């Protein structure tokens, strides 16, 4: 069970890191703008970026929509990187 929880934490951390890269690449959006457009609070968004809070698939999709990023592009190498780690 601990291994599974560790894997989940790694996945959440990886998603958060990818979200942070997107936010930094879209510097014309403030953190508050991103959170508002994605339907969440700024503190929730930061918790997702930091991997401190579980994010739903809908939450990821809402954020990707703010950045006009397709889910396939966001997750394109995700499974491969998780397997290699």
N, CA and C atoms as an extended XYZ file, in Angstrom:
255
Properties=species:S:1:pos:R:3:atomname:S:1:resname:S:1:resid:I:1 pbc="F F F"
N         0.820       -1.189        0.000 N   UNK     1
C         0.000        0.000        0.000 CA  UNK     1
C         0.871        1.263        0.000 C   UNK     1
N         1.986        1.249        0.726 N   UNK     2
C         2.859        2.411        0.781 CA  UNK     2
C         3.471        2.715       -0.580 C   UNK     2
N         3.776        1.669       -1.344 N   UNK     3
C         4.338        1.879       -2.679 CA  UNK     3
C         3.325        2.601       -3.558 C   UNK     3
N         2.077        2.182       -3.498 N   UNK     4
C         1.043        2.817       -4.300 CA  UNK     4
C         0.894        4.291       -3.911 C   UNK     4
N         0.889        4.590       -2.623 N   UNK     5
C         0.766        5.974       -2.169 CA  UNK     5
C         1.962        6.795       -2.629 C   UNK     5
N         3.145        6.207       -2.598 N   UNK     6
C         4.337        6.898       -3.066 CA  UNK     6
C         4.225        7.211       -4.553 C   UNK     6
N         3.710        6.268       -5.347 N   UNK     7
C         3.524        6.498       -6.777 CA  UNK     7
C         2.536        7.628       -7.025 C   UNK     7
N         1.461        7.650       -6.268 N   UNK     8
C         0.467        8.717       -6.411 CA  UNK     8
C         1.105       10.063       -6.096 C   UNK     8
N         1.890       10.115       -5.049 N   UNK     9
C         2.562       11.367       -4.693 CA  UNK     9
C         3.524       11.819       -5.788 C   UNK     9
N         4.221       10.883       -6.408 N   UNK    10
C         5.126       11.224       -7.507 CA  UNK    10
C         4.359       11.746       -8.713 C   UNK    10
N         3.227       11.134       -8.995 N   UNK    11
C         2.393       11.581      -10.112 CA  UNK    11
C         1.861       12.984       -9.849 C   UNK    11
N         1.367       13.226       -8.632 N   UNK    12
C         0.867       14.560       -8.289 CA  UNK    12
C         1.985       15.598       -8.379 C   UNK    12
N         3.176       15.233       -7.936 N   UNK    13
C         4.313       16.149       -8.016 CA  UNK    13
C         4.648       16.453       -9.469 C   UNK    13
N         4.627       15.430      -10.309 N   UNK    14
C         4.929       15.611      -11.727 CA  UNK    14
C         3.888       16.506      -12.397 C   UNK    14
N         2.622       16.280      -12.105 N   UNK    15
C         1.561       17.127      -12.661 CA  UNK    15
C         1.771       18.565      -12.205 C   UNK    15
N         2.065       18.748      -10.934 N   UNK    16
C         2.294       20.087      -10.404 CA  UNK    16
C         3.458       20.791      -11.083 C   UNK    16
N         4.530       20.065      -11.308 N   UNK    17
C         5.698       20.647      -11.984 CA  UNK    17
C         5.342       21.068      -13.404 C   UNK    17
N         4.550       20.256      -14.070 N   UNK    18
C         4.132       20.594      -15.437 CA  UNK    18
C         3.212       21.812      -15.445 C   UNK    18
N         2.339       21.898      -14.454 N   UNK    19
C         1.457       23.068      -14.351 CA  UNK    19
C         2.285       24.328      -14.099 C   UNK    19
N         3.308       24.209      -13.270 N   UNK    20
C         4.157       25.361      -12.991 CA  UNK    20
C         4.875       25.828      -14.253 C   UNK    20
N         5.367       24.902      -15.050 N   UNK    21
C         6.034       25.249      -16.308 CA  UNK    21
C         5.058       26.002      -17.215 C   UNK    21
N         3.823       25.517      -17.291 N   UNK    22
C         2.820       26.199      -18.107 CA  UNK    22
C         2.579       27.618      -17.600 C   UNK    22
N         2.415       27.763      -16.297 N   UNK    23
C         2.146       29.091      -15.726 CA  UNK    23
C         3.298       30.043      -16.005 C   UNK    23
N         4.507       29.573      -15.839 N   UNK    24
C         5.668       30.429      -16.065 CA  UNK    24
C         5.821       30.799      -17.540 C   UNK    24
N         5.399       29.898      -18.425 N   UNK    25
C         5.456       30.185      -19.864 CA  UNK    25
C         4.377       31.183      -20.284 C   UNK    25
N         3.321       31.276      -19.510 N   UNK    26
C         2.217       32.194      -19.796 CA  UNK    26
C         2.229       33.325      -18.778 C   UNK    26
N         3.348       34.037      -18.740 N   UNK    27
C         3.570       35.053      -17.711 CA  UNK    27
C         2.570       36.203      -17.773 C   UNK    27
N         1.837       36.312      -18.879 N   UNK    28
C         0.853       37.390      -18.985 CA  UNK    28
C        -0.395       37.111      -18.136 C   UNK    28
N        -0.500       35.880      -17.618 N   UNK    29
C        -1.588       35.542      -16.687 CA  UNK    29
C        -1.065       35.645      -15.258 C   UNK    29
N        -1.815       36.309      -14.404 N   UNK    30
C        -1.453       36.291      -12.988 CA  UNK    30
C        -1.952       34.982      -12.384 C   UNK    30
N        -1.396       34.641      -11.258 N   UNK    31
C        -1.838       33.448      -10.538 CA  UNK    31
C        -3.335       33.527      -10.242 C   UNK    31
N        -3.787       34.699       -9.817 N   UNK    32
C        -5.210       34.887       -9.526 CA  UNK    32
C        -6.068       34.696      -10.777 C   UNK    32
N        -5.586       35.186      -11.927 N   UNK    33
C        -6.323       35.019      -13.184 CA  UNK    33
C        -6.483       33.541      -13.542 C   UNK    33
N        -5.382       32.821      -13.440 N   UNK    34
C        -5.403       31.393      -13.780 CA  UNK    34
C        -6.390       30.656      -12.887 C   UNK    34
N        -6.262       30.879      -11.592 N   UNK    35
C        -7.134       30.195      -10.631 CA  UNK    35
C        -8.597       30.543      -10.890 C   UNK    35
N        -8.886       31.818      -11.079 N   UNK    36
C       -10.261       32.247      -11.309 CA  UNK    36
C       -10.831       31.604      -12.566 C   UNK    36
N       -10.072       31.665      -13.653 N   UNK    37
C       -10.543       31.099      -14.925 CA  UNK    37
C       -10.711       29.582      -14.842 C   UNK    37
N        -9.946       28.938      -13.973 N   UNK    38
C       -10.045       27.485      -13.805 CA  UNK    38
C       -11.084       27.103      -12.755 C   UNK    38
N       -11.691       28.098      -12.097 N   UNK    39
C       -12.745       27.822      -11.126 CA  UNK    39
C       -12.254       27.346       -9.777 C   UNK    39
N       -11.117       27.891       -9.344 N   UNK    40
C       -10.560       27.488       -8.055 CA  UNK    40
C        -9.927       28.705       -7.396 C   UNK    40
N        -9.544       28.560       -6.156 N   UNK    41
C        -8.854       29.645       -5.472 CA  UNK    41
C        -7.368       29.604       -5.807 C   UNK    41
N        -6.701       30.720       -5.573 N   UNK    42
C        -5.255       30.781       -5.803 CA  UNK    42
C        -4.517       29.795       -4.907 C   UNK    42
N        -4.965       29.670       -3.666 N   UNK    43
C        -4.289       28.742       -2.750 CA  UNK    43
C        -4.464       27.296       -3.193 C   UNK    43
N        -5.632       26.968       -3.744 N   UNK    44
C        -5.823       25.615       -4.289 CA  UNK    44
C        -4.865       25.379       -5.450 C   UNK    44
N        -4.794       26.352       -6.353 N   UNK    45
C        -3.925       26.194       -7.513 CA  UNK    45
C        -2.474       25.975       -7.086 C   UNK    45
N        -2.002       26.773       -6.152 N   UNK    46
C        -0.621       26.625       -5.672 CA  UNK    46
C        -0.423       25.259       -5.020 C   UNK    46
N        -1.412       24.792       -4.277 N   UNK    47
C        -1.317       23.464       -3.649 CA  UNK    47
C        -1.217       22.378       -4.717 C   UNK    47
N        -1.938       22.545       -5.824 N   UNK    48
C        -1.841       21.583       -6.927 CA  UNK    48
C        -0.446       21.637       -7.550 C   UNK    48
N         0.054       22.839       -7.794 N   UNK    49
C         1.392       22.989       -8.374 CA  UNK    49
C         2.458       22.356       -7.487 C   UNK    49
N         2.284       22.487       -6.195 N   UNK    50
C         3.266       21.949       -5.258 CA  UNK    50
C         3.061       20.472       -4.948 C   UNK    50
N         2.019       19.875       -5.529 N   UNK    51
C         1.745       18.463       -5.282 CA  UNK    51
C         1.260       18.196       -3.877 C   UNK    51
N         0.758       19.225       -3.206 N   UNK    52
C         0.316       19.108       -1.815 CA  UNK    52
C        -1.153       18.749       -1.686 C   UNK    52
N        -1.881       18.840       -2.779 N   UNK    53
C        -3.312       18.559       -2.762 CA  UNK    53
C        -3.660       17.727       -3.989 C   UNK    53
N        -4.473       16.704       -3.774 N   UNK    54
C        -4.917       15.877       -4.896 CA  UNK    54
C        -5.729       16.717       -5.862 C   UNK    54
N        -5.420       16.594       -7.137 N   UNK    55
C        -6.159       17.310       -8.163 CA  UNK    55
C        -6.972       16.305       -8.967 C   UNK    55
N        -8.169       16.692       -9.302 N   UNK    56
C        -9.019       15.819      -10.111 CA  UNK    56
C        -8.655       15.986      -11.582 C   UNK    56
N        -9.076       15.047      -12.373 N   UNK    57
C        -8.865       15.163      -13.811 CA  UNK    57
C        -9.575       16.409      -14.333 C   UNK    57
N       -10.767       16.678      -13.815 N   UNK    58
C       -11.489       17.882      -14.221 CA  UNK    58
C       -10.681       19.125      -13.883 C   UNK    58
N       -10.046       19.143      -12.723 N   UNK    59
C        -9.216       20.274      -12.338 CA  UNK    59
C        -8.071       20.485      -13.312 C   UNK    59
N        -7.407       19.401      -13.698 N   UNK    60
C        -6.322       19.490      -14.677 CA  UNK    60
C        -6.861       20.030      -15.993 C   UNK    60
N        -7.986       19.472      -16.438 N   UNK    61
C        -8.561       19.904      -17.716 CA  UNK    61
C        -8.978       21.369      -17.682 C   UNK    61
N        -9.520       21.822      -16.558 N   UNK    62
C        -9.903       23.231      -16.422 CA  UNK    62
C        -8.684       24.143      -16.533 C   UNK    62
N        -7.583       23.742      -15.911 N   UNK    63
C        -6.358       24.535      -15.985 CA  UNK    63
C        -5.790       24.517      -17.400 C   UNK    63
N        -5.771       23.355      -18.022 N   UNK    64
C        -5.263       23.263      -19.385 CA  UNK    64
C        -6.080       24.125      -20.334 C   UNK    64
N        -7.382       24.209      -20.084 N   UNK    65
C        -8.249       25.048      -20.912 CA  UNK    65
C        -7.847       26.522      -20.798 C   UNK    65
N        -7.470       26.961      -19.610 N   UNK    66
C        -7.021       28.346      -19.419 CA  UNK    66
C        -5.816       28.630      -20.314 C   UNK    66
N        -4.918       27.671      -20.431 N   UNK    67
C        -3.703       27.845      -21.218 CA  UNK    67
C        -3.875       27.427      -22.681 C   UNK    67
N        -5.056       26.961      -23.040 N   UNK    68
C        -5.331       26.463      -24.402 CA  UNK    68
C        -4.362       25.345      -24.786 C   UNK    68
N        -4.147       24.443      -23.840 N   UNK    69
C        -3.265       23.295      -24.062 CA  UNK    69
C        -4.124       22.039      -24.125 C   UNK    69
N        -3.880       21.234      -25.119 N   UNK    70
C        -4.613       19.980      -25.278 CA  UNK    70
C        -4.102       18.957      -24.265 C   UNK    70
N        -5.021       18.190      -23.673 N   UNK    71
C        -4.598       17.154      -22.724 CA  UNK    71
C        -3.561       16.192      -23.308 C   UNK    71
N        -3.720       15.839      -24.577 N   UNK    72
C        -2.767       14.917      -25.207 CA  UNK    72
C        -1.358       15.504      -25.205 C   UNK    72
N        -1.248       16.821      -25.394 N   UNK    73
C         0.066       17.464      -25.370 CA  UNK    73
C         0.646       17.485      -23.949 C   UNK    73
N        -0.209       17.775      -22.985 N   UNK    74
C         0.230       17.849      -21.586 CA  UNK    74
C         0.706       16.492      -21.084 C   UNK    74
N        -0.018       15.438      -21.462 N   UNK    75
C         0.293       14.097      -20.962 CA  UNK    75
C         1.100       13.261      -21.959 C   UNK    75
N         1.569       13.848      -23.055 N   UNK    76
C         2.173       13.074      -24.141 CA  UNK    76
C         3.299       12.148      -23.695 C   UNK    76
N         4.188       12.633      -22.873 N   UNK    77
C         5.292       11.783      -22.420 CA  UNK    77
C         5.171       11.414      -20.951 C   UNK    77
N         4.005       11.659      -20.400 N   UNK    78
C         3.801       11.470      -18.963 CA  UNK    78
C         3.975       10.017      -18.545 C   UNK    78
N         3.316        9.113      -19.233 N   UNK    79
C         3.405        7.699      -18.849 CA  UNK    79
C         4.812        7.165      -19.020 C   UNK    79
N         5.470        7.572      -20.079 N   UNK    80
C         6.836        7.110      -20.310 CA  UNK    80
C         7.754        7.597      -19.201 C   UNK    80
N         7.606        8.866      -18.813 N   UNK    81
C         8.477        9.400      -17.767 CA  UNK    81
C         8.190        8.738      -16.425 C   UNK    81
N         6.952        8.352      -16.176 N   UNK    82
C         6.612        7.683      -14.927 CA  UNK    82
C         7.196        6.270      -14.887 C   UNK    82
N         7.224        5.611      -16.017 N   UNK    83
C         7.771        4.259      -16.094 CA  UNK    83
C         9.281        4.273      -15.941 C   UNK    83
N         9.928        5.274      -16.540 N   UNK    84
C        11.388        5.372      -16.502 CA  UNK    84
C        11.905        5.721      -15.107 C   UNK    84
N        11.106        6.427      -14.315 N   UNK    85
C        11.565        6.879      -12.979 CA  UNK    85
C        11.697        5.755      -11.993 C   UNK    85
